[in-house]
Amino acid sequence: MKKYIFILLLVFMLFPKEPIFAENCYLQIESAGNFDPIKIESIAVSLVSKYLGSVIRIPLAGISLKECAYIAGLTESMAGFQFSISGNGINTLGISKITGINGATIAILRAIYNSKNDDQLKNRICKDFLKLLAEDCKKVEAVILFFNENGQVIPDGATVSAGEPFYILIQPLVNLYANIINKDSRGNIFRIFPNKEVTNASNPLKANTNYFFPPRESPLIFKFDGTIGIESFFIIISPTPVHDIDNLISELKVTASDEHKEKISKILENQIVNKGVALGEKIIPIKKVEWDKKLPPSGKLLTKSGAFVKVIRLKHL
């Protein structure tokens, strides 16, 4: 007996950060669409355990509020499947327009894929399920620029003044989906793109085309207002539509309570930032167009498999 105690103590000393007996989390499926709940639960338990950490089904006796638990659900409509999962620091969503059990599986995989800013996780999922997630795992490449009316680049962390005009350029090298969201110094959320009030352009954006916001033919001008603070811009680039962002934006529009709006805006920002940053960068020439504003001569080509986000935070004085 003393021998076994000594071995356990030695293991704890050598590997103090890794517990020998890992405690399971629980997974509860609240809805399964038109499928057998046990079947959906089995798929979800298997995939979540493989990629996010070991989970087991919640026992009939239930669990306490202090237990580690995920709450998940699959809903089905004419548009396809939607799988949501929340708990243990995760709040994520996956959508699939494919029918049948493959469509449900894709929705679950997309929820897990979107759950963390972890390139190793995403690469593992793409390697294991490339046939099901071929679109999600495509490489996306784009140049994204913020610049002023003199054609000077406005970098992340720059200081800007009230009334200063600015422009945004996205130049995709492949067909892709984009979202541009501004969170102003007062915490208000404004979706710059897609937004018919700003531009008639729509997703997906076409490769080797310059997209200006506001459009160069538009009478609109973007200017910083008089409220000081931090202006945040999030440019999300993805090979597929980003439905979780769409849903949160829609919820913000119909929410009356300031407290709820603040909660949703925080979730939205976390979801956006969780998309990660580009891994590859190189400088390339900007494709010139006939326009009355100067363009910077070059920009960083951002490259990544799957979605990424470019974050620009400006000090508004």
C-alpha positions, 0 to 999 in steps of 0.5 A, spaced: 500 500 500 505 504 501 508 503 494 502 505 491 501 511 495 509 513 493 507 512 486 501 517 486 505 522 490 511 522 485 506 523 479 503 529 483 510 532 484 512 531 476 505 533 473 502 538 478 498 541 473 494 535 470 489 532 475 489 524 475 482 524 475 479 529 471 472 530 472 466 530 467 462 535 465 455 534 463 451 535 456 443 536 456 440 536 450 433 540 450 431 539 443 433 534 437 428 537 432 425 531 428 430 526 430 430 521 436 433 525 442 438 519 444 441 519 437 442 527 437 445 526 444 450 521 442 452 525 436 453 531 440 456 527 446 461 524 442 463 530 438 463 535 444 468 530 448 472 529 442 474 537 441 471 541 447 473 536 453 469 530 456 462 530 457 457 525 459 449 525 459 446 528 465 443 523 470 436 522 471 437 524 478 439 531 475 445 535 477 447 541 482 448 548 479 455 548 481 456 542 476 460 543 470 454 543 464 453 544 457 446 546 455 445 544 447 439 544 443 438 542 435 432 546 432 429 544 425 426 549 420 425 549 412 431 553 412 435 547 415 438 546 422 441 550 428 445 547 433 446 552 440 451 550 445 452 554 452 456 553 458 463 552 461 465 559 458 462 557 451 456 560 447 456 558 440 451 557 434 452 552 428 447 552 422 446 548 416 442 548 410 443 540 409 437 535 410 438 529 414 442 527 419 448 529 415 445 536 416 444 536 423 451 533 424 454 539 420 450 544 425 453 541 431 460 541 428 460 548 426 457 550 433 464 547 436 468 550 430 465 557 432 466 556 439 473 558 440 479 562 438 483 556 437 487 554 430 489 547 432 482 545 434 479 548 427 485 544 424 483 538 427 476 539 425 477 540 418 482 534 418 477 530 421 471 532 417 473 536 411 468 533 406 462 535 411 465 542 412 469 543 405 466 550 405 468 552 412 475 550 411 477 554 405 482 559 405 480 566 405 484 572 403 483 579 403 486 586 404 483 590 409 484 598 410 482 604 414 484 610 411 483 618 411 481 623 406 489 624 404 490 616 403 494 615 409 492 609 413 489 609 419 492 603 423 490 600 429 491 604 436 491 611 432 488 617 435 483 620 431 479 627 432 472 629 431 469 630 424 475 627 421 473 623 415 475 615 414 474 610 409 474 602 409 476 598 403 476 591 403 479 587 397 478 580 397 482 575 393 477 570 393 469 570 394 468 571 401 463 573 406 464 580 410 461 583 416 463 590 418 461 592 425 462 599 429 462 599 437 462 607 438 465 610 444 458 610 448 457 602 447 452 603 441 453 597 436 452 599 428 453 594 422 456 598 417 456 592 412 451 588 410 447 594 410 442 597 405 442 604 408 450 604 407 451 600 400 447 596 395 453 591 395 451 584 398 455 578 400 458 574 398 464 579 396 467 577 389 474 576 388 479 581 386 474 587 387 475 593 391 469 594 396 469 601 399 465 603 405 462 608 404 461 607 396 465 612 392 459 614 388 455 615 395 453 621 398 455 618 405 461 620 409 463 617 415 466 621 420 467 621 428 462 624 432 464 629 438 464 623 443 471 621 446 473 614 448 475 608 444 472 606 437 472 599 435 471 596 428 470 589 427 471 586 420 469 579 420 471 575 414 469 568 412 468 563 407 461 562 409 455 566 412 456 568 419 449 566 422 451 567 429 453 574 428 446 575 424 442 573 430 445 577 435 445 583 431 437 582 429 436 581 437 439 588 438 434 591 433 428 588 437 431 589 444 428 595 448 431 594 455 438 598 455 441 592 460 439 587 455 442 591 449 448 591 453 448 584 455 447 582 448 453 587 445 458 584 450 456 577 447 456 580 440 463 582 441 466 576 445 463 572 439 466 576 434 473 577 437 473 569 438 473 568 431 481 569 431 486 573 427 489 572 421 495 567 421 499 569 414 500 577 412 504 579 406 504 586 403 501 587 396 499 592 391 492 595 392 488 594 386 487 602 383 480 604 381 478 611 378 476 615 384 477 622 387 480 620 393 487 617 394 489 610 395 494 607 399 499 604 395 499 597 398 496 593 404 497 587 408 494 581 405 490 577 411 490 569 410 487 564 414 483 557 413 476 559 416 473 565 419 478 571 421 477 578 424 480 584 423 480 589 429 481 596 429 481 600 436 482 607 435 482 613 440 477 618 439 479 625 442 
